[in-house]
Amino acid sequence: MTSPAKHILVPSHVKLSDKEKETFLQSQNLTIKELPKILVNDPALIGSGAKEGDIIRIERASATAGKTFYYRVVING
């Protein structure tokens, strides 16, 4: 059985590096607590190596806007 994260309808989930995480939070003037959450055991994160406190960039295709990016912080739940 293949990973649910590889399904054609599941958008790309990418873990940000520590440097990318810091840059993103500073550029958006946010704290990590202000980001929407995603559970560490979310099927889309299987195989990503994500752990609590990581930031995930979700890349979705949009017919009108091209690529759109959404960010979530990983929690244990």
C-alpha positions as a printed Julia matrix, in Angstrom:
77×3 Matrix{Float64}:
  0.0    0.0     0.0
  1.31   3.45   -0.89
  1.48   6.39    1.48
 -1.61   8.66    1.55
  0.83  11.59    1.16
  1.61  10.38   -2.38
 -2.03  10.47   -3.53
 -2.7   12.77   -6.48
 -5.29  14.79   -4.54
 -3.03  15.47   -1.54
 -1.1   18.74   -1.93
  2.66  18.82   -1.38
  3.69  19.08    2.3
  7.26  20.33    2.85
  9.0   20.75    6.21
 10.83  24.07    6.5
 14.45  24.11    7.63
 15.3   25.98   10.84
 16.6   28.94    8.83
 13.48  29.0     6.6
 11.3   28.76    9.7
 13.0   31.75   11.35
 12.89  33.81    8.14
  9.21  33.02    7.56
  8.15  33.96   11.09
 10.12  37.22   10.96
  8.85  38.2     7.51
  5.23  37.61    8.52
  5.69  39.14   12.0
  4.23  36.01   13.6
  4.99  33.77   16.51
  4.78  30.0    16.16
  1.69  29.99   18.43
 -0.23  32.13   15.94
  0.0   29.6    13.09
 -2.75  27.1    12.29
 -1.96  23.59   13.53
 -1.49  20.17   11.97
 -1.2   16.94   13.94
  2.09  15.05   13.87
  0.19  11.89   12.93
 -1.64  13.51    9.98
 -1.51  11.05    7.05
 -0.06  13.76    4.76
  3.03  13.97    7.0
  3.93  10.28    6.8
  7.57   9.95    5.83
  8.33  13.66    6.21
 10.15  13.29    9.52
  8.08  16.14   10.97
  8.11  16.59   14.73
  6.39  18.93   17.16
  7.31  22.57   16.54
  8.2   22.13   12.86
  6.53  24.32   10.26
  5.0   22.67    7.2
  4.49  24.53    3.91
  1.52  23.18    1.97
  1.66  23.93   -1.76
 -1.69  23.86   -3.52
 -2.43  24.43   -7.2
 -5.03  27.09   -7.92
 -6.66  27.68  -11.29
 -6.86  31.43  -10.66
 -3.82  32.16   -8.49
 -1.32  29.57   -9.7
  0.47  28.07   -6.69
 -0.72  29.04   -3.23
  1.14  28.37    0.0
 -0.29  27.61    3.43
  1.69  27.14    6.61
  0.96  24.93    9.63
  2.85  24.2    12.83
  3.12  20.54   13.86
  1.61  19.62   17.25
  1.3   16.34   19.14
 -2.39  16.79   19.75
